[in-house]
């Protein structure tokens, strides 16, 4: 049987030795070698294709399905080929030398498999030459951005989220000083779309910076919208790209996040369609300028403010690290001091926190590692973007003042005028307007901050203050270029860090500054500000070697009683402020100051000030003179008015008049009337009626501040409305008032009536359409503020922001009809027990109202037209009984205590 089987096995070998079947056996070895070589080629191609796929996938691309299928086929094929090659090698080894295989059928089957697989491998090679192995993945609607955890800005973030949900709000602007955390908030908004279910199709993040480049912004938007490259590249012009972006965005509900805008962007020019209630898309941007929010027509502008003390400390601890805080018992206390110095500015907290390890934090801030590069250079961008050198000089002037000092807008502008920053001043009033515009721009750039509810003062953030000192030392290159500020470390280390002789501006703010006030040579000194409560006098000849000094401020030195000899040699002096001192007599040598433009002698109440005759008239360049709330020697008032009238360039006067004779003198001088900006009538005991002609009021075109105080016999204030014909008069009736009211008191913003016990009303204020602040105190006879018949209705107090009524026991009404009060922010009512109602109704605005202050007993007895009106104003009522007897003079003296309370409430 075995023999028969062998014979049968030989039959296929003997059959048609030349047929293709025999070729499988005959060419087995050759085919195995060919298959091995083809498989090697396929493997090489496989490696190339796979490497290309991996590179594409690293670029967030997705492999094509045909490529993925080919790769899998090759991997399967490789296993099959390896098995066939193994079996083929075994079959060849079994062959008898020069004879047919012992098992011819097995050789046939293996030969056939090798031949077929050779064809398959060759075919797989031919299919593996791909032009494209992967396609771009469709980008997710939101790209996650790296960001720090937000600390302490949760309330601001919640406000932004509410805006994103509000269908009436399309554009939101976030503004604030550099380093306050605007970008971090915007990143959080972006990242929260990753986890929050939303129906927005796409969220687009663009960093704009400066200068803005529309085409670069369009590139970012194109990339996010995944407009096909071939379509985009044939759009050769900016306008064509705008059309393409507009076409795509109009089909989507999108969120556009624009970070770091410095100027208005034309959204349509970028291709961004108008937002409306139908598409419900949103735009949120960040900027350092509040003005940019207006330019971008933001529906909602949200200020991003510094952190609270608690949040600031939390952030600072996080940056310092627990290990550093526990490294020494004194470190936490020192860290707390440093954190406080940052005043809640996140960028400063982060920079100082990271630098705290192994740092000497008693050094000048700019010398601490990281402060210059990480903080000051970034904050300096806001300074660099200021429009001109005038505004930059005005801003850096704040380096002369201590940290946290609140300075009035008026005082700051008067400094600038004295320094010459505002150019050659011919009209003080125009210069003031220019100064107010500069303050507004600095506030909009978030470099200055308003103080108090009335926003009459400004201050600068402590970190910005450090940046200004750094700027004025030429970005840290010179420590002695600009100013000596005696608070903190400056004065204590002055001999080490500053050569006094090279200083061109110097400010001394210290209780013990007298030891530095020795007669020295200051050849470069242009500005000197000295504020020391203990200072009684300067050494003789102190000012003798200051040939260039232009600004000298000795105000608020309450014990300074005399000026040194030699002050008359300051020939370049343009500004001199002696307010709130105990100086009894002005030295006659002041008459030598022929360049003096500004002389301030306010609040010198300790003694009657002696002004030598013809001193004022000798100051031939004088433009601004103020002697408000200062007693002058009896009988000098009239001659002082004469001397002021003789000055050719005088155009701004603040003055207090104490006698009826002096007031009549003023009424006869058209020139002085046109100059007066602040006017007080004080202690005119013989004045029963104050009669003001309409022509007098028209000439008082610059009067901004009016005070009538301690006029015990004054009963009424009348306006005599003169007719158009010469010598004619019109009746003082309501129609005549209304007809002419735009011509009277149109610059008047503040009125203060105090201790006028017989005054019945202040009806003349209907002729003050731009009045913003009204205070009436200790006037026991007043029954109505505005007194007209019941049938007459007036649109008055439309600009009024602040109303204070104090110790008016007979006051029954402010006005008999309801008023709109569209601008009203604060009302204070104390000791007005007869005032049973406020002129409010359903049309009275509370959109700007911040608070109504008074005693609980008074509030509870108020009568209302209906409960709805009462309920709409009740949330604004605040109890502050401790303030009942606090006068406004005391408020000013203590630095605006109530303003600080108001500020904290508003925040």
ZAMARGU-4260 file (C-alpha; in steps of 0.2 Angstrom, whole numbers, plus 5000, padded with zeros to 4 digits):
<rodrens>
0) 5000/5000/5000 | 5014/5012/5004 | 5022/5009/4987 | 5005/5012/4978 | 5004/5029/4987
5) 5021/5034/4982 | 5017/5030/4964 | 5001/5040/4965 | 5010/5055/4972 | 5022/5055/4956
10) 5007/5056/4944 | 5005/5075/4945 | 5024/5077/4943 | 5023/5066/4927 | 5008/5075/4920
15) 5011/5089/4908 | 5028/5094/4915 | 5027/5111/4906 | 5010/5116/4913 | 5008/5131/4925
20) 5004/5119/4939 | 5022/5112/4937 | 5028/5130/4937 | 5022/5132/4955 | 5034/5118/4960
25) 5048/5121/4948 | 5049/5140/4952 | 5045/5139/4970 | 5063/5144/4976 | 5063/5159/4963
30) 5046/5164/4968 | 5050/5164/4987 | 5065/5175/4984 | 5054/5187/4973 | 5040/5187/4987
35) 5053/5191/5000 | 5060/5206/4990 | 5042/5212/4986 | 5038/5211/5004 | 5053/5221/5009
40) 5047/5235/4997 | 5030/5234/5004 | 5037/5236/5022 | 5047/5251/5017 | 5032/5259/5009
45) 5022/5255/5024 | 5035/5263/5035 | 5034/5279/5025 | 5015/5280/5024 | 5014/5276/5043
50) 5027/5290/5047 | 5017/5302/5036 | 5001/5298/5045 | 5009/5300/5062 | 5016/5317/5058
55) 4999/5322/5052 | 4991/5316/5067 | 5003/5326/5078 | 4996/5341/5069 | 4979/5337/5074
60) 4975/5329/5057 | 4964/5313/5054 | 4971/5299/5043 | 4960/5295/5028 | 4950/5279/5029
65) 4958/5272/5013 | 4975/5275/5021 | 4970/5267/5037 | 4963/5252/5028 | 4979/5250/5017
70) 4989/5250/5033 | 4979/5237/5041 | 4979/5226/5025 | 4998/5227/5025 | 4999/5222/5043
75) 4988/5207/5040 | 4997/5203/5024 | 5014/5203/5032 | 5008/5190/5044 | 5002/5179/5030
80) 5018/5182/5019 | 5029/5177/5034 | 5019/5161/5036 | 5020/5157/5018 | 5039/5160/5017
85) 5042/5149/5032 | 5032/5135/5024 | 5041/5137/5007 | 5058/5136/5015 | 5053/5120/5024
90) 5047/5113/5007 | 5063/5117/4998 | 5073/5109/5012 | 5063/5093/5010 | 5067/5091/4991
95) 5078/5076/4985 | 5093/5083/4977 | 5090/5082/4958 | 5073/5073/4960 | 5055/5078/4962
100) 5049/5083/4980 | 5044/5068/4990 | 5027/5076/4993 | 5023/5084/4976 | 5005/5089/4981
105) 5012/5099/4996 | 5025/5108/4985 | 5011/5112/4972 | 5000/5120/4986 | 5014/5130/4993
110) 5020/5136/4976 | 5003/5141/4971 | 5001/5151/4988 | 5018/5160/4985 | 5014/5164/4967
115) 4997/5171/4972 | 5004/5181/4987 | 5017/5188/4976 | 5004/5196/4965 | 4994/5202/4980
120) 5010/5210/4987 | 5014/5219/4971 | 4996/5225/4970 | 4997/5232/4988 | 5013/5241/4983
125) 5004/5249/4968 | 4989/5255/4979 | 5001/5262/4993 | 5007/5278/4984 | 4995/5291/4992
130) 4995/5310/4987 | 4987/5314/5004 | 4987/5302/5019 | 4977/5313/5031 | 4964/5328/5032
135) 4963/5342/5044 | 4952/5338/5059 | 4936/5349/5061 | 4942/5361/5075 | 4931/5360/5091
140) 4920/5375/5093 | 4931/5381/5108 | 4950/5380/5110 | 4956/5378/5127 | 4968/5392/5133
145) 4981/5390/5147 | 4976/5401/5162 | 4979/5404/5180 | 4965/5401/5192 | 4955/5417/5195
150) 4955/5423/5213 | 4944/5436/5220 | 4936/5441/5204 | 4920/5430/5205 | 4908/5444/5206
155) 4915/5452/5190 | 4914/5436/5181 | 4896/5433/5186 | 4892/5450/5179 | 4900/5446/5163
160) 4890/5429/5162 | 4874/5438/5165 | 4878/5449/5150 | 4881/5434/5139 | 4864/5427/5144
165) 4855/5444/5141 | 4848/5445/5124 | 4849/5464/5125 | 4868/5464/5127 | 4878/5460/5112
170) 4895/5469/5115 | 4903/5469/5132 | 4919/5479/5136 | 4930/5475/5151 | 4941/5489/5155
175) 4954/5492/5169 | 4972/5496/5173 | 4986/5485/5167 | 4989/5469/5177 | 4971/5469/5185
180) 4966/5452/5177 | 4956/5457/5162 | 4964/5444/5151 | 4962/5430/5164 | 4944/5434/5165
185) 4942/5433/5146 | 4951/5416/5146 | 4940/5409/5159 | 4925/5415/5148 | 4933/5405/5134
190) 4937/5390/5143 | 4920/5389/5152 | 4912/5386/5135 | 4921/5369/5135 | 4911/5362/5149
195) 4895/5373/5148 | 4882/5367/5136 | 4879/5381/5124 | 4871/5383/5107 | 4885/5394/5100
200) 4893/5387/5085 | 4910/5394/5087 | 4920/5403/5100 | 4934/5414/5092 | 4949/5420/5102
205) 4960/5434/5095 | 4974/5444/5103 | 4973/5461/5096 | 4987/5471/5105 | 4995/5486/5097
210) 4996/5492/5083 | 4980/5483/5078 | 4981/5474/5061 | 4965/5470/5053 | 4972/5457/5041
215) 4981/5447/5055 | 4964/5447/5064 | 4956/5440/5049 | 4969/5427/5047 | 4965/5421/5065
220) 4946/5421/5061 | 4948/5412/5045 | 4959/5398/5053 | 4945/5396/5067 | 4931/5396/5054
225) 4941/5383/5043 | 4937/5391/5027 | 4945/5380/5014 | 4963/5386/5010 | 4960/5386/4991
230) 4945/5398/4993 | 4954/5409/5006 | 4970/5410/4995 | 4961/5416/4980 | 4954/5431/4990
235) 4969/5442/4987 | 4963/5458/4995 | 4957/5463/5013 | 4940/5467/5006 | 4938/5450/4998
240) 4943/5442/5014 | 4930/5453/5023 | 4916/5447/5012 | 4921/5429/5014 | 4922/5430/5033
245) 4905/5440/5033 | 4897/5426/5022 | 4902/5412/5035 | 4899/5422/5051 | 4881/5427/5045
250) 4877/5408/5045 | 4884/5405/5063 | 4880/5410/5081 | 4897/5415/5087 | 4906/5422/5102
255) 4921/5434/5097 | 4933/5437/5111 | 4945/5451/5108 | 4960/5453/5120 | 4970/5469/5123
260) 4961/5482/5112 | 4969/5499/5112 | 4959/5508/5099 | 4942/5507/5090 | 4941/5492/5078
265) 4930/5492/5063 | 4920/5476/5065 | 4912/5477/5048 | 4929/5480/5040 | 4935/5463/5049
270) 4920/5454/5042 | 4910/5453/5058 | 4892/5456/5055 | 4881/5468/5066 | 4874/5459/5081
275) 4856/5458/5083 | 4842/5449/5093 | 4840/5436/5079 | 4858/5429/5078 | 4861/5432/5097
280) 4880/5432/5094 | 4891/5440/5107 | 4907/5450/5107 | 4918/5453/5123 | 4934/5463/5123
285) 4947/5469/5135 | 4955/5486/5135 | 4964/5498/5147 | 4954/5513/5141 | 4936/5516/5146
290) 4935/5527/5131 | 4938/5512/5119 | 4922/5505/5127 | 4913/5520/5121 | 4921/5519/5104
295) 4917/5501/5102 | 4899/5505/5106 | 4899/5492/5120 | 4881/5489/5127 | 4889/5485/5144
300) 4905/5492/5150 | 4912/5483/5166 | 4927/5489/5176 | 4939/5476/5182 | 4945/5482/5198
305) 4959/5477/5210 | 4956/5463/5223 | 4950/5465/5240 | 4963/5463/5254 | 4957/5446/5258
310) 4958/5440/5240 | 4974/5449/5237 | 4982/5440/5252 | 4975/5423/5246 | 4983/5425/5229
315) 4999/5431/5237 | 5001/5416/5248 | 4998/5405/5233 | 5012/5413/5224 | 5024/5414/5238
320) 5021/5396/5243 | 5018/5387/5260 | 5037/5382/5261 | 5043/5400/5260 | 5030/5407/5272
325) 5035/5394/5285 | 5053/5396/5283 | 5055/5410/5296 | 5043/5417/5309 | 5044/5434/5302
330) 5041/5429/5284 | 5021/5430/5286 | 5022/5447/5293 | 5034/5454/5280 | 5023/5445/5266
335) 5008/5453/5273 | 5016/5470/5272 | 5022/5467/5254 | 5005/5461/5249 | 4997/5477/5256
340) 5009/5487/5246 | 5002/5479/5230 | 4985/5486/5234 | 4976/5471/5226 | 4984/5472/5209
345) 4985/5454/5203 | 5000/5456/5192 | 5010/5465/5206 | 5005/5451/5218 | 5010/5437/5207
350) 5027/5446/5202 | 5032/5450/5220 | 5025/5434/5227 | 5036/5424/5215 | 5051/5435/5218
355) 5049/5435/5237 | 5061/5420/5240 | 5078/5426/5245 | 5074/5444/5240 | 5077/5460/5250
360) 5060/5467/5250 | 5066/5483/5258 | 5074/5489/5242 | 5066/5501/5230 | 5053/5492/5221
365) 5061/5493/5204 | 5076/5484/5211 | 5067/5468/5216 | 5069/5454/5203 | 5056/5453/5191
370) 5048/5470/5194 | 5055/5479/5179 | 5053/5466/5166 | 5037/5457/5172 | 5028/5472/5180
375) 5034/5490/5175 | 5037/5486/5157 | 5020/5479/5155 | 5012/5494/5164 | 5022/5506/5154
380) 5012/5501/5139 | 4998/5512/5145 | 5010/5526/5148 | 5017/5524/5130 | 5000/5524/5122
385) 4996/5541/5130 | 4993/5553/5115 | 5006/5566/5118 | 5020/5572/5129 | 5009/5585/5137
390) 4998/5571/5145 | 5013/5561/5149 | 5021/5575/5159 | 5005/5578/5168 | 5004/5560/5173
395) 5022/5558/5179 | 5020/5574/5189 | 5011/5563/5202 | 5028/5556/5207 | 5030/5571/5218
400) 5016/5566/5229 | 5016/5552/5242 | 5007/5536/5239 | 4988/5536/5243 | 4987/5555/5243
405) 4971/5561/5236 | 4973/5578/5227 | 4959/5589/5220 | 4957/5591/5202 | 4958/5610/5203
410) 4975/5609/5213 | 4982/5597/5201 | 4978/5608/5186 | 4985/5623/5194 | 5001/5614/5197
415) 5002/5610/5178 | 4998/5628/5174 | 5012/5633/5185 | 5024/5621/5177 | 5020/5626/5160
420) 5014/5609/5154 | 4998/5617/5146 | 5008/5629/5136 | 5008/5648/5136 | 4992/5651/5146
425) 4982/5667/5141 | 4966/5662/5149 | 4966/5652/5165 | 4948/5646/5162 | 4953/5638/5145
430) 4968/5630/5153 | 4957/5623/5167 | 4946/5615/5153 | 4961/5608/5145 | 4967/5601/5162
435) 4950/5593/5165 | 4951/5584/5148 | 4968/5578/5152 | 4962/5571/5169 | 4948/5563/5159
440) 4960/5554/5147 | 4971/5548/5161 | 4956/5541/5170 | 4950/5533/5154 | 4967/5525/5152
445) 4965/5518/5170 | 4981/5528/5176 | 4971/5539/5188 | 4957/5535/5199 | 4943/5546/5205
450) 4940/5548/5224 | 4924/5550/5233 | 4906/5551/5227 | 4908/5568/5220 | 4924/5563/5210
455) 4932/5580/5213 | 4949/5572/5218 | 4960/5559/5210 | 4973/5547/5216 | 4985/5535/5209
460) 4987/5516/5213 | 5002/5512/5223 | 5010/5501/5210 | 5007/5514/5196 | 5015/5526/5208
465) 5030/5515/5209 | 5030/5513/5190 | 5030/5532/5189 | 5045/5534/5200 | 5054/5521/5189
470) 5049/5531/5174 | 5056/5547/5181 | 5072/5538/5185 | 5073/5535/5166 | 5067/5517/5168
475) 5079/5513/5183 | 5095/5520/5175 | 5096/5536/5186 | 5090/5537/5204 | 5092/5555/5206
480) 5084/5563/5191 | 5067/5569/5196 | 5061/5570/5214 | 5065/5567/5232 | 5050/5561/5241
485) 5053/5561/5260 | 5039/5548/5265 | 5044/5530/5266 | 5062/5527/5261 | 5067/5542/5251
490) 5071/5555/5264 | 5079/5542/5276 | 5092/5537/5262 | 5093/5553/5253 | 5112/5555/5256
495) 5115/5538/5249 | 5103/5538/5234 | 5101/5555/5229 | 5113/5570/5225 | 5101/5584/5231
500) 5110/5597/5220 | 5105/5588/5204 | 5087/5587/5208 | 5075/5597/5197 | 5059/5593/5207
505) 5058/5590/5225 | 5044/5586/5237 | 5046/5584/5256 | 5032/5576/5265 | 5038/5572/5283
510) 5034/5577/5301 | 5053/5580/5304 | 5058/5588/5287 | 5066/5603/5296 | 5083/5595/5297
515) 5084/5594/5278 | 5079/5613/5276 | 5097/5620/5276 | 5102/5634/5264 | 5109/5624/5250
520) 5113/5627/5232 | 5100/5620/5221 | 5105/5626/5203 | 5093/5614/5194 | 5078/5615/5206
525) 5062/5620/5197 | 5049/5613/5209 | 5048/5613/5228 | 5033/5606/5238 | 5035/5606/5257
530) 5021/5599/5268 | 5026/5598/5287 | 5015/5602/5301 | 5029/5606/5313 | 5038/5618/5301
535) 5037/5635/5308 | 5050/5644/5297 | 5063/5642/5284 | 5081/5647/5287 | 5086/5664/5282
540) 5091/5664/5264 | 5084/5647/5260 | 5078/5652/5243 | 5093/5662/5238 | 5101/5649/5227
545) 5086/5642/5218 | 5087/5653/5202 | 5076/5641/5191 | 5062/5638/5203 | 5045/5640/5195
550) 5033/5631/5207 | 5033/5634/5226 | 5020/5626/5237 | 5021/5629/5255 | 5002/5626/5259
555) 4995/5615/5273 | 5010/5620/5284 | 4999/5625/5298 | 5013/5632/5309 | 5022/5641/5296
560) 5022/5659/5302 | 5034/5669/5291 | 5043/5668/5274 | 5062/5669/5274 | 5071/5684/5266
565) 5077/5681/5249 | 5060/5674/5242 | 5059/5689/5231 | 5074/5683/5222 | 5064/5669/5214
570) 5063/5678/5198 | 5057/5663/5188 | 5043/5659/5200 | 5026/5656/5192 | 5016/5648/5205
575) 5016/5652/5224 | 5004/5643/5236 | 5003/5649/5254 | 4986/5643/5258 | 4982/5636/5276
580) 4997/5643/5284 | 4999/5655/5299 | 5008/5668/5289 | 5002/5685/5296 | 5010/5697/5283
585) 5016/5695/5265 | 5033/5702/5263 | 5034/5717/5251 | 5049/5709/5242 | 5036/5697/5234
590) 5032/5712/5222 | 5048/5707/5213 | 5040/5692/5207 | 5037/5699/5189 | 5033/5681/5182
595) 5021/5675/5195 | 5005/5669/5187 | 4997/5660/5201 | 4995/5666/5219 | 4985/5656/5231
600) 4981/5663/5249 | 4965/5652/5254 | 4960/5647/5271 | 4972/5658/5281 | 4960/5660/5295
605) 4971/5661/5310 | 4975/5680/5309 | 4970/5694/5298 | 4982/5694/5284 | 4992/5709/5280
610) 4995/5713/5262 | 5006/5728/5259 | 4999/5741/5248 | 5003/5740/5230 | 5010/5722/5232
615) 4996/5714/5222 | 4996/5727/5208 | 5015/5725/5206 | 5013/5706/5201 | 5011/5711/5183
620) 5010/5693/5176 | 4996/5688/5188 | 4982/5678/5180 | 4976/5667/5194 | 4973/5674/5212
625) 4963/5666/5226 | 4960/5673/5243 | 4945/5662/5248 | 4940/5661/5266 | 4954/5672/5271
630) 4952/5687/5283 | 4962/5702/5277 | 4966/5717/5287 | 4951/5728/5290 | 4950/5742/5277
635) 4961/5733/5265 | 4947/5724/5255 | 4942/5738/5244 | 4960/5743/5240 | 4963/5725/5236
640) 4949/5725/5223 | 4956/5740/5216 | 4973/5733/5214 | 4966/5717/5206 | 4956/5727/5194
645) 4972/5736/5189 | 4981/5720/5183 | 4981/5718/5164 | 4981/5699/5163 | 4971/5694/5178
650) 4956/5682/5173 | 4953/5670/5187 | 4949/5676/5205 | 4943/5667/5220 | 4938/5679/5234
655) 4928/5681/5250 | 4919/5697/5253 | 4916/5703/5271 | 4908/5720/5269 | 4893/5727/5260
660) 4905/5741/5254 | 4916/5729/5246 | 4902/5720/5238 | 4896/5736/5230 | 4913/5739/5224
665) 4913/5722/5216 | 4896/5726/5208 | 4903/5741/5200 | 4918/5732/5192 | 4913/5723/5176
670) 4931/5717/5174 | 4932/5708/5191 | 4914/5701/5188 | 4921/5692/5173 | 4936/5685/5182
675) 4927/5678/5197 | 4926/5659/5198 | 4924/5656/5217 | 4914/5669/5227 | 4910/5669/5246
680) 4899/5682/5255 | 4904/5680/5273 | 4898/5689/5289 | 4890/5704/5280 | 4879/5708/5295
685) 4871/5723/5288 | 4865/5716/5272 | 4846/5713/5272 | 4843/5709/5254 | 4855/5703/5241
690) 4850/5711/5225 | 4858/5705/5209 | 4855/5712/5192 | 4853/5701/5177 | 4868/5710/5168
695) 4878/5707/5184 | 4875/5689/5183 | 4878/5688/5164 | 4895/5695/5167 | 4899/5682/5181
700) 4901/5670/5167 | 4915/5660/5176 | 4906/5659/5193 | 4907/5640/5197 | 4906/5641/5216
705) 4895/5652/5227 | 4895/5652/5246 | 4884/5664/5257 | 4888/5661/5275 | 4885/5670/5292
710) 4874/5684/5285 | 4863/5685/5300 | 4851/5699/5293 | 4849/5692/5275 | 4831/5689/5271
715) 4831/5686/5253 | 4841/5685/5237 | 4833/5694/5222 | 4837/5694/5204 | 4833/5710/5195
720) 4828/5705/5177 | 4833/5720/5166 | 4823/5724/5150 | 4831/5725/5133 | 4829/5744/5133
725) 4841/5755/5142 | 4836/5758/5160 | 4821/5747/5159 | 4817/5733/5171 | 4805/5718/5170
730) 4795/5711/5184 | 4803/5697/5194 | 4790/5684/5189 | 4792/5666/5185 | 4790/5668/5167
735) 4804/5680/5166 | 4815/5669/5176 | 4812/5654/5164 | 4814/5665/5149 | 4831/5671/5154
740) 4838/5656/5165 | 4850/5650/5152 | 4859/5667/5153 | 4862/5667/5172 | 4873/5656/5182
745) 4876/5645/5167 | 4894/5640/5174 | 4888/5639/5192 | 4890/5621/5199 | 4890/5622/5218
750) 4880/5633/5230 | 4883/5633/5249 | 4871/5642/5260 | 4876/5642/5279 | 4871/5651/5295
755) 4859/5663/5287 | 4846/5663/5300 | 4833/5675/5292 | 4834/5669/5274 | 4817/5662/5268
760) 4821/5653/5252 | 4833/5652/5238 | 4821/5653/5223 | 4835/5662/5213 | 4842/5645/5210
765) 4829/5642/5196 | 4841/5652/5186 | 4856/5640/5189 | 4851/5626/5176 | 4868/5617/5178
770) 4869/5616/5197 | 4877/5600/5202 | 4879/5602/5221 | 4868/5611/5234 | 4871/5612/5253
775) 4860/5622/5264 | 4864/5622/5283 | 4859/5631/5299 | 4846/5642/5291 | 4832/5641/5304
780) 4819/5652/5294 | 4819/5643/5277 | 4802/5635/5274 | 4804/5631/5255 | 4820/5630/5245
785) 4811/5635/5229 | 4795/5646/5233 | 4782/5648/5219 | 4764/5646/5218 | 4756/5629/5217
790) 4750/5631/5199 | 4768/5634/5193 | 4779/5619/5188 | 4797/5620/5184 | 4810/5609/5176
795) 4824/5613/5189 | 4838/5603/5197 | 4840/5593/5181 | 4859/5592/5183 | 4859/5591/5202
800) 4869/5577/5209 | 4872/5581/5228 | 4859/5589/5240 | 4862/5591/5258 | 4850/5599/5270
805) 4855/5601/5288 | 4848/5610/5303 | 4833/5618/5294 | 4820/5616/5308 | 4806/5625/5298
810) 4809/5618/5281 | 4793/5610/5274 | 4797/5607/5256 | 4810/5607/5243 | 4798/5612/5230
815) 4779/5610/5229 | 4779/5599/5214 | 4788/5583/5210 | 4804/5584/5201 | 4813/5572/5189
820) 4830/5573/5197 | 4838/5563/5182 | 4856/5566/5189 | 4853/5565/5207 | 4865/5553/5216
825) 4865/5558/5235 | 4853/5566/5247 | 4857/5570/5265 | 4844/5577/5277 | 4848/5580/5295
830) 4838/5589/5308 | 4824/5594/5296 | 4810/5589/5307 | 4796/5598/5297 | 4801/5591/5280
835) 4787/5578/5278 | 4789/5574/5260 | 4802/5574/5246 | 4798/5580/5228 | 4797/5562/5221
840) 4783/5554/5211 | 4783/5539/5199 | 4793/5549/5186 | 4807/5554/5197 | 4823/5545/5192
845) 4833/5534/5203 | 4844/5527/5189 | 4859/5537/5196 | 4854/5537/5215 | 4867/5530/5227
850) 4859/5534/5244 | 4847/5545/5254 | 4855/5548/5271 | 4846/5554/5287 | 4839/5549/5304
855) 4827/5535/5305 | 4814/5545/5314 | 4813/5557/5299 | 4812/5544/5286 | 4798/5535/5295
860) 4787/5550/5296 | 4789/5555/5277 | 4773/5555/5267 | 4772/5547/5250 | 4759/5548/5236
865) 4758/5529/5236 | 4767/5514/5242 | 4775/5510/5225 | 4785/5526/5226 | 4790/5523/5244
870) 4796/5505/5239 | 4806/5511/5224 | 4816/5523/5235 | 4817/5514/5252 | 4832/5503/5246
875) 4843/5519/5245 | 4840/5525/5263 | 4855/5524/5275 | 4856/5528/5293 | 4870/5539/5297
880) 4866/5548/5313 | 4884/5551/5318 | 4886/5563/5303 | 4872/5575/5309 | 4883/5588/5315
885) 4898/5585/5304 | 4901/5601/5294 | 4907/5601/5276 | 4923/5610/5282 | 4926/5596/5294
890) 4923/5584/5280 | 4936/5592/5269 | 4949/5593/5283 | 4948/5575/5287 | 4950/5570/5269
895) 4932/5566/5264 | 4928/5553/5277 | 4910/5552/5270 | 4917/5551/5252 | 4927/5536/5257
900) 4912/5528/5264 | 4902/5532/5249 | 4915/5524/5238 | 4915/5508/5247 | 4896/5507/5246
905) 4897/5510/5227 | 4910/5496/5225
</rodrens>
